[in-house]
């Protein structure tokens, strides 16, 4: 089944979804609200349509979990070996603020583990992706892709990524704890799965997420981080963050340059 996946086509699907988003980003779009009060725009729907069609055409045998779909019950999902986990527009709040920090997330999961995926940034044309050979890559536009890997902090300095929209006391406490370990602690706020991608790219070292996220927010970014040599671990258990769970809500987690 997996041998039939065309990775070049997967990147193209993400790009097409990004193009659908940008068409609406450039207009005076309207905002709806879901039952959980989270915002929804025509861009979410348009990107989801592109991704659903693209993935189903590429490999109709792999089921899809998407933020914008009515997802099946765990009873129907629990025996899946493979599935796609998709967020057609990660960072809707960033989209609404027009700060450009939103992404398209597509991940391939096997037995709960994200084994490949792509995070595409529509405004900049940047791709962060993990291939089926377990390597992580970055490319911009039509440039040649370059391999990426996490970096260890120096003894004196560490860079921590954090949410632009979801800072809280637990995260602030984590930052304070790092000030005991390092002489210099730099905190960078960003939206969407870009935080995971910055860790994978070696531009930051840690990303504590001590606030709610859903599986589609993190699966693709986690695939990239782990292909780049890092890990994404449940907090405080420090065990792997897994997918296609009964509850699609993630526990708190830490993305780190360290391996377990």
C-alpha positions as CSV (number, residue, x, y, z in Angstrom):
1,X,0.0,0.0,0.0
2,X,2.7,2.5,1.0
3,X,4.8,1.8,-2.1
4,X,2.2,3.5,-4.2
5,X,2.6,6.9,-2.4
6,X,4.1,9.5,-4.7
7,X,5.9,11.9,-2.4
8,X,6.3,14.5,-5.1
9,X,2.6,14.4,-5.5
10,X,2.1,14.8,-1.8
11,X,4.1,18.0,-1.8
12,X,2.0,19.2,-4.8
13,X,-1.2,18.5,-2.9
14,X,0.0,20.6,0.0
15,X,0.9,23.4,-2.4
16,X,-2.5,23.3,-4.2
17,X,-4.2,23.5,-0.8
18,X,-2.0,26.5,0.0
19,X,-3.0,28.2,-3.2
20,X,-6.7,27.6,-2.4
21,X,-6.1,29.3,1.0
22,X,-4.3,32.3,-0.5
23,X,-7.1,33.0,-2.9
24,X,-9.4,33.6,0.1
25,X,-6.7,35.2,2.3
26,X,-6.5,38.0,-0.2
27,X,-10.2,38.8,0.1
28,X,-12.6,40.1,2.8
29,X,-13.5,36.6,4.0
30,X,-16.2,35.8,6.5
31,X,-15.7,33.7,9.6
32,X,-18.0,31.0,11.0
33,X,-17.7,29.3,14.4
34,X,-17.9,25.6,15.1
35,X,-19.7,24.1,18.0
36,X,-16.5,24.3,20.1
37,X,-16.4,28.1,19.3
38,X,-13.2,27.7,17.1
39,X,-13.2,29.8,14.0
40,X,-13.8,28.3,10.5
41,X,-13.3,30.1,7.2
42,X,-14.0,29.2,3.5
43,X,-10.2,28.7,3.3
44,X,-10.3,25.8,5.7
45,X,-13.1,24.2,3.6
46,X,-11.4,24.9,0.3
47,X,-8.1,23.5,1.4
48,X,-9.7,20.4,2.9
49,X,-11.5,19.7,-0.4
50,X,-8.2,19.9,-2.3
51,X,-6.4,17.6,0.1
52,X,-9.2,15.1,0.4
53,X,-9.5,14.8,-3.4
54,X,-5.7,14.6,-3.8
55,X,-5.1,11.9,-1.2
56,X,-8.0,9.8,-2.3
57,X,-6.8,9.9,-5.9
58,X,-3.3,9.1,-4.9
59,X,-4.2,6.2,-2.6
60,X,-7.9,5.4,-2.0
61,X,-7.0,2.6,0.4
62,X,-5.7,4.9,3.2
63,X,-8.4,6.5,5.4
64,X,-8.2,10.1,6.3
65,X,-8.7,11.9,9.6
66,X,-9.1,15.7,9.0
67,X,-10.1,18.6,11.3
68,X,-12.7,19.5,8.8
69,X,-14.3,16.1,8.3
70,X,-16.8,14.3,10.5
71,X,-14.5,11.7,11.7
72,X,-15.4,8.1,12.4
73,X,-15.7,6.6,15.9
74,X,-12.8,4.9,17.5
75,X,-14.6,1.6,17.0
76,X,-14.3,2.2,13.3
77,X,-10.8,3.5,13.4
78,X,-9.1,1.3,16.0
79,X,-7.9,-1.4,13.6
80,X,-6.4,1.0,11.0
81,X,-2.7,0.3,10.4
82,X,-2.3,3.4,8.2
83,X,-4.1,6.7,8.0
84,X,-3.6,10.2,7.0
85,X,-4.0,12.9,9.6
86,X,-4.7,16.3,8.1
87,X,-5.1,19.9,9.1
88,X,-5.9,21.8,5.9
89,X,-5.3,25.2,7.6
90,X,-3.3,25.0,10.9
91,X,-3.3,28.4,12.6
92,X,-6.7,29.7,11.7
93,X,-6.2,32.4,14.4
94,X,-3.0,33.5,12.6
95,X,-4.9,33.5,9.4
96,X,-7.5,35.8,10.9
97,X,-4.8,38.1,12.2
98,X,-3.2,38.1,8.8
99,X,0.3,37.5,10.2
100,X,1.1,34.8,7.6
101,X,2.0,32.1,10.2
102,X,-0.4,29.4,9.1
103,X,0.3,26.1,7.5
104,X,-1.1,23.1,5.6
105,X,-0.4,19.8,7.6
106,X,-0.5,16.3,6.1
107,X,0.9,13.3,8.0
108,X,1.0,9.6,7.3
109,X,0.6,7.6,10.4
110,X,1.4,3.9,10.9
111,X,0.1,2.1,14.0
112,X,-0.1,5.4,15.9
113,X,3.3,6.7,14.8
114,X,3.7,9.5,12.3
115,X,6.1,8.1,9.7
116,X,6.0,10.8,7.0
117,X,4.5,14.2,6.4
118,X,4.6,17.7,5.0
119,X,4.1,21.1,6.5
120,X,3.6,23.8,3.9
121,X,3.6,27.5,4.5
122,X,1.4,29.1,1.8
123,X,2.6,32.7,2.2
124,X,6.3,31.9,1.9
125,X,6.2,28.8,-0.2
126,X,8.3,26.9,2.3
127,X,8.0,23.1,2.8
128,X,9.2,21.1,5.8
129,X,8.8,17.4,5.2
130,X,9.7,13.9,6.4
131,X,10.0,11.3,3.7
132,X,9.4,7.5,4.0
133,X,13.1,6.9,4.4
134,X,13.1,8.8,7.7
135,X,14.9,11.9,6.5
136,X,13.8,15.5,7.1
137,X,13.9,18.2,4.4
138,X,13.4,21.9,3.9
139,X,12.8,23.6,0.6
140,X,11.4,26.9,-0.5
141,X,9.5,27.3,-3.8
142,X,11.3,25.4,-6.6
143,X,14.7,25.4,-4.8
144,X,16.5,22.2,-4.3
145,X,15.6,20.6,-1.0
146,X,18.2,20.5,1.8
147,X,18.3,18.0,4.6
148,X,17.7,19.4,8.1
149,X,18.4,18.2,11.6
150,X,17.8,19.3,15.1
151,X,20.7,21.0,17.0
152,X,21.8,20.8,20.6
153,X,21.9,24.0,22.6
154,X,25.2,25.3,23.7
155,X,26.1,25.2,27.4
156,X,25.2,28.9,27.7
157,X,22.2,29.4,25.4
158,X,18.9,27.8,24.5
159,X,16.1,28.9,22.2
160,X,12.5,27.9,23.2
161,X,9.5,28.1,20.8
162,X,6.1,29.0,22.2
163,X,2.6,29.7,21.0
164,X,1.7,33.1,19.9
165,X,-1.9,32.6,20.9
166,X,-1.7,30.1,23.9
167,X,0.9,31.3,26.4
168,X,0.1,30.2,30.0
169,X,1.5,29.7,33.4
170,X,2.8,26.2,32.8
171,X,4.8,27.3,29.8
172,X,6.2,30.3,31.6
173,X,7.3,28.0,34.5
174,X,9.1,25.8,31.9
175,X,10.9,28.8,30.6
176,X,11.9,29.8,34.1
177,X,13.3,26.3,34.8
178,X,15.5,26.6,31.7
179,X,17.1,29.7,33.2
180,X,18.6,27.5,35.8
181,X,20.2,25.3,33.2
182,X,21.3,28.0,30.7
183,X,22.8,31.5,31.1
184,X,20.8,32.8,28.1
185,X,17.2,31.7,27.4
186,X,15.6,33.1,24.2
187,X,11.9,32.7,23.8
188,X,10.3,33.0,20.3
189,X,6.6,33.1,19.7
190,X,5.1,31.7,16.5
191,X,1.8,30.3,15.2
192,X,0.7,26.9,13.9
193,X,3.1,23.9,13.4
194,X,5.9,26.3,12.5
195,X,7.1,25.9,16.1
196,X,7.7,22.2,15.5
197,X,9.4,22.9,12.2
198,X,11.8,25.4,13.8
199,X,12.9,22.8,16.2
200,X,13.4,20.3,13.3
201,X,15.4,22.9,11.3
202,X,17.7,23.5,14.2
203,X,16.5,27.1,14.6
204,X,15.2,26.4,18.1
205,X,15.8,23.7,20.6
206,X,12.7,23.1,22.6
207,X,8.9,23.6,22.2
208,X,6.8,23.0,25.3
209,X,3.1,22.8,24.5
210,X,1.3,22.8,27.8
211,X,-2.1,23.7,26.4
212,X,-4.6,21.8,24.3
213,X,-3.9,20.7,20.7
214,X,-5.5,18.1,18.5
215,X,-3.8,15.3,16.6
216,X,-4.1,17.1,13.2
217,X,-2.2,20.1,14.7
218,X,0.9,18.1,15.4
219,X,1.2,14.9,13.4
220,X,3.0,16.3,10.4
221,X,5.3,18.5,12.4
222,X,6.1,15.6,14.7
223,X,7.1,13.5,11.7
224,X,9.5,16.2,10.6
225,X,11.0,16.7,14.1
226,X,11.6,13.0,14.5
227,X,13.0,12.5,11.0
228,X,15.4,15.4,11.9
229,X,16.7,13.5,14.9
230,X,14.5,15.0,17.7
231,X,11.5,13.7,19.6
232,X,8.0,14.8,20.6
233,X,7.1,13.4,24.0
234,X,4.1,13.4,26.2
235,X,4.5,15.6,29.3
236,X,5.1,14.7,32.1
237,X,5.3,11.0,31.2
238,X,8.0,11.7,28.5
239,X,6.7,8.8,26.4
240,X,6.1,9.1,22.6
241,X,3.1,11.1,21.5
242,X,0.8,8.7,19.6
243,X,-2.0,9.1,17.0
244,X,-5.4,7.8,16.0
245,X,-6.3,7.5,19.7
246,X,-9.8,7.1,21.0
247,X,-9.7,10.8,22.0
248,X,-8.1,12.9,19.2
249,X,-7.1,15.5,21.8
250,X,-3.4,15.5,22.5
251,X,-1.9,15.5,26.0
252,X,0.7,18.2,26.9
253,X,4.0,17.5,25.1
254,X,7.5,18.7,24.7
255,X,9.3,18.8,21.3
256,X,13.0,18.5,21.9
257,X,16.4,18.0,20.3
258,X,17.0,15.1,22.6
259,X,16.2,11.4,21.9
260,X,14.9,8.8,24.2
